[in-house]
Each structure stands twice: as structure tokens, then as C-alpha cells.
Amino acid sequence: MGCTVIFDENKMLADIRAHLGDYRYNHSLNVAASAKALAEKYGGNADICYAAGLLHDVLKEQPRDEALEFFARNGIALTRLEMNAQKLWHAMAGAVYIKKNYPELPDEIADAVRYHTTGKADMTLTGKILFTADFISADRDYPGVDDMRRRAEDSLESAMKEGLRFTVFELSEKCVPIHPDTVDAYNFILLNERK
């Protein structure tokens, strides 16, 4: 389970409440609850995973111009693909925001937030938990969510593989570029299964 992490939950709740509308705020609470439950099941740090769940979408509703200004102010260079994939911006900006506004939190929270949309090869346990929790939180209602929840009960790797497959399929169906981190994450899981 790991050691207890001391953080100000009320500060986090006020912060996400100030940044997010009702839907996204409630989603963040649900992801935090799912992340905590997955951490307890798979030996992660429940406090760290809960905090990551609360903060994972803190900048999700940031307007485009503000996001671009945030990137410029913080020296974040977007690749051509990222520049054309605004859906990924909140994860990159959120990681920087957390490091600046919550210096007391362990770096693994910002790292998990950074990759919760794309995934990446060789993710930390906290990263896997947040990625999966975002797919299976109680508010989620999409075709296949029940299967994802069953997979998450069986193994994080199974849930991760399905989440990444779902993402690759959805993006390719829409003829949208797929971030290399997503491809790397998917391949990493598949290749590790074959060891």
C-alpha cells in the first residue's frame, strides 16, 4: 500500500471546483474514487492515486488561447501532432500545473496525469491505475464500459491493453493521428505478454 501521503484535500477540491464545471468536477471525484479502489486492489498508494484522480483533469476546460499561453509561459513545446490534438493538452498542462501548485506532492502524480490520455511504454503503477480509473469511473457510460470494468477487476494490464486498443481503434476510425506514446504503450504491453 505504501506510506500515507499528506495533502490538503480541501485545497484540491476547491481548486478543481474553480477550474471545472459540474460534469467534469463530478467526473474527477469519480475517477479519484476508482483510482483509490484500484490502488487498494493492486498494491498502489491509495492516497497518491486518489490525489491523481482528483487533479487529472484540472485544466481540461482551459480555453484554447489560455492553454497556448500557458504552454508558452512554461516552455512547453508541442509537436506538430500535439498542436493538432487539443484533447491531449490538458494532460501536458495539468502535469506542469501540479508541479507548480502542489510541490509537496510526489512527482509520480504529475507523471500519471501527464500520460493519462495517451499512456506510454513502461508506465508506473500509479500511471496505470489513473489511466484505467479514467476509463471505468462510475460516471462513464460508453459501449464496452462493462467489459472494461470486468477487465480492471482481473488485471490492470488487461484493462490497459483494452483501453489502448479502444483508443487506437477510435482514433483510426476518425482518421485522427495517433500519438506515438499511445502506440508505444500498446506495443509495450503486447510484447511483455509474449515474454
C-alpha positions as a printed NumPy array, in Angstrom:
array([[  0.   ,   0.   ,   0.   ],
       [  2.888,   2.424,   0.592],
       [  3.164,   5.185,   3.125],
       [  0.469,   7.757,   3.762],
       [  0.836,  10.942,   1.751],
       [ -0.173,  14.158,   3.467],
       [ -2.029,  16.557,   1.185],
       [ -4.763,  19.135,   1.537],
       [ -7.837,  17.502,   0.021],
       [ -9.946,  20.613,   0.613],
       [ -7.451,  22.704,  -1.371],
       [ -7.623,  20.217,  -4.244],
       [-11.41 ,  20.128,  -4.193],
       [-11.615,  23.934,  -4.185],
       [ -9.044,  24.072,  -6.988],
       [-10.841,  21.666,  -9.317],
       [-14.184,  23.263,  -8.425],
       [-12.796,  26.655,  -9.506],
       [-11.482,  25.244, -12.806],
       [-14.222,  22.809, -13.804],
       [-17.939,  22.778, -14.488],
       [-20.286,  20.365, -12.735],
       [-19.854,  17.47 , -15.157],
       [-16.056,  17.468, -15.153],
       [-15.893,  18.143, -11.403],
       [-18.086,  15.109, -10.686],
       [-16.072,  13.056, -13.168],
       [-12.893,  13.953, -11.254],
       [-14.474,  12.798,  -7.97 ],
       [-15.481,   9.52 ,  -9.619],
       [-12.038,   8.949, -11.122],
       [-10.451,   9.639,  -7.729],
       [-12.727,   7.04 ,  -6.108],
       [-11.951,   4.477,  -8.842],
       [ -8.226,   5.184,  -8.6  ],
       [ -8.274,   4.695,  -4.839],
       [-10.154,   1.388,  -5.196],
       [ -7.746,   0.145,  -7.869],
       [ -4.775,   1.163,  -5.724],
       [ -6.155,  -0.824,  -2.812],
       [ -6.702,  -3.828,  -5.078],
       [ -3.316,  -3.745,  -6.844],
       [ -0.983,  -2.554,  -4.093],
       [ -0.658,   1.064,  -5.135],
       [ -0.599,   4.022,  -2.793],
       [ -4.285,   4.856,  -2.297],
       [ -3.583,   8.465,  -1.255],
       [ -1.36 ,   9.171,  -4.258],
       [ -3.819,   7.569,  -6.682],
       [ -6.764,   9.421,  -5.129],
       [ -4.948,  12.771,  -5.466],
       [ -4.008,  11.957,  -9.064],
       [ -7.654,  11.195,  -9.796],
       [ -8.828,  14.468,  -8.294],
       [ -6.315,  16.535, -10.262],
       [ -6.133,  14.641, -13.562],
       [ -8.48 ,  16.979, -15.466],
       [ -7.775,  20.224, -13.571],
       [ -7.064,  22.134, -16.821],
       [ -9.432,  20.174, -19.09 ],
       [-11.732,  23.156, -19.602],
       [ -8.993,  25.716, -20.183],
       [ -9.8  ,  27.751, -23.329],
       [ -7.503,  27.22 , -26.319],
       [ -5.858,  30.665, -26.147],
       [ -5.175,  30.312, -22.407],
       [ -3.732,  26.85 , -22.949],
       [ -1.376,  28.074, -25.669],
       [ -0.314,  30.97 , -23.455],
       [  0.27 ,  28.519, -20.577],
       [  2.475,  26.353, -22.808],
       [  4.496,  29.367, -23.99 ],
       [  4.894,  30.742, -20.457],
       [  6.11 ,  27.373, -19.181],
       [  8.403,  26.496, -22.082],
       [  6.294,  23.558, -23.295],
       [  6.919,  22.877, -26.981],
       [  4.148,  20.997, -28.731],
       [  4.931,  18.611, -31.556],
       [  3.012,  19.056, -34.803],
       [  0.741,  16.177, -33.807],
       [  0.133,  17.648, -30.322],
       [ -0.589,  21.084, -31.764],
       [ -3.421,  19.462, -33.72 ],
       [ -4.69 ,  17.315, -30.827],
       [ -6.187,  19.757, -28.332],
       [ -7.75 ,  16.818, -26.48 ],
       [ -4.243,  15.974, -25.193],
       [ -3.342,  19.456, -23.975],
       [ -4.923,  19.237, -20.541],
       [ -2.731,  16.288, -19.59 ],
       [  0.505,  18.048, -20.558],
       [ -0.535,  21.336, -18.968],
       [ -2.002,  19.596, -15.921],
       [  1.3  ,  17.913, -15.094],
       [  3.11 ,  21.271, -15.084],
       [  0.285,  22.892, -13.121],
       [  0.513,  20.203, -10.43 ],
       [  4.288,  20.548, -10.102],
       [  3.946,  24.323,  -9.681],
       [  0.894,  24.421,  -7.421],
       [  1.425,  21.248,  -5.396],
       [  5.197,  20.98 ,  -4.835],
       [  4.544,  18.82 ,  -1.773],
       [  3.126,  16.   ,  -3.899],
       [  5.329,  13.2  ,  -5.234],
       [  6.374,  13.524,  -8.885],
       [  4.567,  10.321,  -9.789],
       [  1.245,  12.196,  -9.579],
       [  2.262,  14.733, -12.227],
       [  3.706,  11.89 , -14.328],
       [  0.458,   9.901, -14.109],
       [ -1.558,  12.986, -15.068],
       [  0.807,  13.707, -17.972],
       [  0.165,  10.291, -19.539],
       [ -3.417,   9.545, -18.506],
       [ -4.76 ,  10.251, -22.007],
       [ -2.03 ,   8.776, -24.211],
       [ -0.417,   6.188, -21.98 ],
       [  3.275,   5.461, -22.523],
       [  5.615,   2.489, -22.5  ],
       [  6.529,   1.085, -19.085],
       [  4.073,   3.158, -17.036],
       [  4.304,   3.363, -13.265],
       [  1.694,   1.577, -11.188],
       [  0.13 ,   4.957, -10.383],
       [  0.052,   5.789, -14.1  ],
       [ -1.65 ,   2.501, -14.971],
       [ -4.173,   2.987, -12.202],
       [ -5.07 ,   6.535, -13.268],
       [ -5.289,   5.563, -16.948],
       [ -7.656,   2.706, -16.072],
       [ -9.681,   4.646, -13.494],
       [-10.429,   7.291, -16.113],
       [-11.947,   4.588, -18.344],
       [-14.034,   2.848, -15.657],
       [-15.189,   5.597, -13.287],
       [-18.807,   5.348, -12.171],
       [-19.911,   8.202, -14.436],
       [-18.623,   6.538, -17.609],
       [-21.279,   5.181, -19.964],
       [-19.95 ,   4.099, -23.356],
       [-20.233,   0.869, -25.339],
       [-17.821,  -1.587, -23.729],
       [-17.522,   0.095, -20.323],
       [-18.814,  -3.008, -18.508],
       [-16.16 ,  -5.117, -20.225],
       [-13.513,  -2.565, -19.21 ],
       [-14.696,  -2.745, -15.598],
       [-14.52 ,  -6.553, -15.654],
       [-11.024,  -6.406, -17.121],
       [ -9.95 ,  -3.956, -14.407],
       [-11.135,  -6.471, -11.82 ],
       [ -9.   ,  -9.191, -13.441],
       [ -5.798,  -7.286, -14.174],
       [ -4.562,  -3.765, -14.803],
       [ -2.646,  -4.948, -17.866],
       [ -5.8  ,  -6.416, -19.39 ],
       [ -7.689,  -3.179, -18.785],
       [ -4.779,  -1.085, -20.086],
       [ -4.496,  -3.188, -23.236],
       [ -8.223,  -2.84 , -23.924],
       [ -8.181,   0.901, -23.169],
       [ -5.286,   1.417, -25.559],
       [ -6.87 ,  -0.798, -28.226],
       [-10.097,   1.202, -27.845],
       [ -8.173,   4.475, -28.219],
       [ -6.213,   3.327, -31.28 ],
       [ -9.38 ,   1.994, -32.927],
       [-11.423,   5.117, -32.17 ],
       [ -8.732,   7.474, -33.472],
       [ -8.079,   5.409, -36.591],
       [-11.826,   5.229, -37.332],
       [-11.905,   9.038, -37.226],
       [ -8.711,   9.278, -39.329],
       [ -7.06 ,  11.182, -36.489],
       [ -3.29 ,  10.879, -35.864],
       [ -2.33 ,   8.564, -33.009],
       [  0.216,   9.878, -30.521],
       [  3.449,   7.845, -30.533],
       [  3.169,   7.393, -26.755],
       [ -0.116,   5.516, -27.266],
       [  1.439,   3.219, -29.851],
       [  4.46 ,   2.675, -27.574],
       [  2.196,   1.852, -24.611],
       [  0.151,  -0.625, -26.637],
       [  3.206,  -2.331, -28.115],
       [  4.927,  -2.456, -24.719],
       [  2.015,  -4.346, -23.173],
       [  1.709,  -6.749, -26.1  ],
       [  5.421,  -7.506, -26.208],
       [  5.573,  -8.067, -22.441],
       [  2.716, -10.56 , -22.724],
       [  4.813, -12.577, -25.158],
       [  7.912, -12.83 , -22.976]])
